[in-house]
Amino acid sequence: MRNGSERDAAADAVARAGDGAAGGATDSAAGGTSGTAGATGSGPGVPRDTVAAVVRQWQAVRPDIDTGPMEVIGRINRCAALLQQAEDAPLRRVGLNRPEFDLLGALRRTGHELTPGELARETFSSGAAVTKRLKQLQERGLVDRRADTRDRRVSHVGLTETGRDLVDSILPDQLAYETVVLAGLDEGGQGQLSDLLGELLSQLEGRLGLSPGFRG
């Protein structure tokens, strides 16, 4: 369980990321316009984020276009950029990054060995990236690899006892950190956001021919 100072540190990390990403992330997320931090709208229900400012700029110079999609996609991209900059404090403390933890998490939650190709699909990563990360994790004694008995070209990857213990020990802290990140939304808001993002993700995965479902 995280204590108060750890929760404050997590919140500070998110706040620092927001300060550092006030310009460029908005530009790429919402159409390439040079964004001004903070919106100038007023009244209840009027968004006051940087994407809202960018949208208003577009509406001023191109009132003929529908900026609705930009308001959704721009905010998704903006949130992703801020979360990436905030990083994952519990993972950083044990020398892991998010892609490495995703590999370990995939092995832990499936409960059995996976091939590098299966891990690539589970974590939406390239085969080359998975190979590099597995090499680093194996050097740390967190995963083992063994050759397939029928096809030596195929390898099977599994967690070592050390790797399993690490995932189990860090997962509660990671979830607590993510709780801090989402603390601005009440339970109902989080549920609604989760449902909407799940619906969008399912549609996108269907178009790309990907298997639905959570990939951790």
C-alpha positions in Angstrom: 0.0 0.0 0.0 1.4 3.4 -0.9 1.8 6.0 1.8 0.8 9.7 1.5 4.2 10.9 0.4 4.3 8.3 -2.4 0.9 9.4 -3.6 2.0 13.0 -3.5 5.1 12.1 -5.5 3.0 10.4 -8.1 0.7 13.4 -8.4 3.7 15.7 -8.7 5.1 13.6 -11.6 1.8 14.0 -13.5 1.8 17.7 -12.8 5.4 18.1 -14.1 4.5 16.2 -17.2 1.6 18.6 -17.8 3.9 21.6 -17.4 6.5 20.2 -19.8 4.1 19.2 -22.5 2.0 22.3 -22.8 2.9 23.0 -26.4 4.2 20.4 -28.7 2.0 17.5 -27.7 -1.1 19.6 -28.4 0.1 20.6 -31.8 0.5 17.0 -32.9 -2.6 15.8 -31.2 -5.0 18.5 -32.6 -4.0 19.3 -36.1 -0.6 21.0 -35.9 -1.8 24.4 -34.7 0.5 26.3 -32.2 -1.6 25.8 -29.1 -2.0 28.4 -26.3 -2.1 26.9 -22.9 -5.5 27.3 -21.3 -8.8 27.9 -22.9 -10.6 31.2 -22.8 -14.2 29.9 -22.8 -16.4 30.4 -19.8 -19.6 28.8 -18.4 -20.4 25.4 -17.0 -19.5 22.5 -19.2 -17.1 24.5 -21.4 -13.7 22.6 -21.7 -10.7 24.7 -20.5 -7.9 22.4 -21.7 -5.3 23.2 -24.3 -7.1 21.2 -27.0 -10.1 23.4 -26.5 -7.9 26.4 -27.2 -6.6 24.8 -30.4 -10.1 23.9 -31.6 -11.2 27.5 -31.1 -8.3 28.7 -33.2 -9.3 26.4 -36.0 -12.9 27.5 -35.7 -11.8 31.1 -36.0 -9.9 30.6 -39.2 -12.0 27.8 -40.7 -15.5 28.2 -39.4 -16.7 26.0 -42.2 -15.2 22.7 -40.9 -16.5 20.3 -38.2 -13.9 20.1 -35.5 -15.8 17.5 -33.5 -13.4 14.6 -34.4 -10.4 16.8 -33.4 -11.9 17.4 -30.0 -12.0 13.6 -29.3 -8.9 12.4 -31.0 -6.9 15.4 -29.9 -7.7 14.9 -26.3 -6.9 11.1 -26.5 -3.5 11.9 -28.0 -2.9 14.7 -25.5 -3.7 12.5 -22.5 -1.4 9.8 -24.0 1.4 12.3 -24.4 1.1 13.5 -20.8 0.9 10.0 -19.3 3.9 9.0 -21.3 5.9 12.0 -20.0 4.7 11.4 -16.4 6.1 7.9 -16.8 5.3 5.1 -14.3 7.0 5.8 -11.0 6.6 2.3 -9.4 8.2 0.7 -12.5 11.0 3.2 -12.6 11.9 2.4 -9.0 12.6 -1.2 -9.9 14.4 -0.3 -13.2 11.6 -1.3 -15.6 9.9 0.7 -18.3 6.3 0.2 -19.4 7.0 -2.0 -22.5 9.1 -4.4 -20.3 6.4 -4.5 -17.7 3.9 -5.3 -20.4 5.9 -8.3 -21.4 6.2 -9.6 -17.8 2.5 -8.8 -17.2 1.4 -10.8 -20.3 3.3 -13.8 -19.1 1.9 -13.5 -15.6 -1.7 -13.0 -16.5 -1.8 -15.7 -19.2 -0.2 -18.1 -16.7 1.9 -20.1 -19.2 4.8 -19.8 -21.6 4.4 -17.7 -24.8 6.5 -17.5 -27.9 8.1 -14.1 -28.9 5.5 -13.8 -31.7 2.6 -14.3 -29.2 4.2 -11.8 -26.9 4.4 -9.3 -29.8 0.7 -9.7 -30.4 -0.2 -9.5 -26.7 1.7 -6.2 -26.3 1.2 -4.7 -29.7 4.9 -4.6 -30.3 7.2 -5.4 -33.2 9.1 -8.7 -33.2 12.4 -6.9 -33.1 11.4 -4.8 -30.1 10.2 -7.9 -28.2 13.4 -9.7 -28.9 15.5 -6.8 -27.6 13.4 -6.5 -24.4 13.4 -10.2 -23.8 17.2 -10.3 -24.0 17.4 -7.5 -21.3 14.8 -9.3 -19.1 16.6 -12.6 -19.4 19.9 -10.9 -18.4 18.2 -9.7 -15.3 17.0 -13.2 -14.5 13.3 -12.3 -14.9 12.4 -14.6 -17.8 13.7 -17.9 -19.2 13.7 -19.0 -22.8 13.7 -22.6 -24.1 13.8 -24.1 -27.5 10.7 -26.0 -28.8 11.3 -29.7 -28.8 9.9 -30.2 -32.3 11.1 -27.0 -33.9 14.4 -25.5 -32.7 13.6 -22.2 -34.5 10.8 -21.6 -32.1 11.4 -20.5 -28.5 9.1 -20.5 -25.5 9.4 -17.7 -22.9 8.3 -18.0 -19.3 8.7 -16.1 -16.0 11.3 -17.1 -13.6 10.4 -17.2 -9.9 12.1 -13.9 -9.5 10.2 -12.4 -12.4 6.8 -13.6 -11.1 7.6 -12.3 -7.6 8.6 -8.9 -9.1 5.3 -8.6 -11.0 3.2 -9.6 -8.0 5.0 -7.1 -5.7 4.9 -4.1 -8.1 1.3 -4.5 -9.5 -0.5 -3.1 -6.4 1.8 -0.1 -6.4 1.3 0.4 -10.1 -2.4 0.3 -9.8 -2.3 2.7 -6.8 -0.2 5.1 -9.0 -2.8 4.9 -11.8 -5.5 5.6 -9.3 -3.7 8.8 -8.4 -3.6 9.7 -12.1 -7.3 9.2 -12.5 -8.2 10.9 -9.1 -9.8 13.9 -10.9 -12.7 11.7 -12.1 -15.2 10.1 -9.8 -16.1 6.4 -10.1 -19.0 7.1 -12.4 -16.9 9.2 -14.7 -14.1 6.6 -14.8 -16.7 3.9 -15.7 -18.2 6.0 -18.4 -14.8 6.9 -19.9 -13.8 3.3 -19.8 -16.9 2.2 -21.6 -16.5 4.8 -24.3 -12.8 4.1 -24.8 -13.6 0.3 -24.9 -16.2 0.9 -27.6 -13.8 2.9 -29.7 -11.0 0.4 -29.2 -13.2 -2.5 -30.2 -14.2 -0.7 -33.4 -10.6 0.1 -34.2 -9.4 -3.4 -33.5 -12.2 -4.8 -35.7 -11.2 -2.6 -38.6 -7.6 -3.7 -38.2 -8.5 -7.4 -37.8 -7.1 -7.5 -34.3 -8.5 -9.7 -31.6 -10.7 -7.8 -29.1 -10.0 -7.7 -25.5 -7.6 -6.2 -23.0 -3.9 -6.4 -23.7 -1.9 -5.5 -20.7 
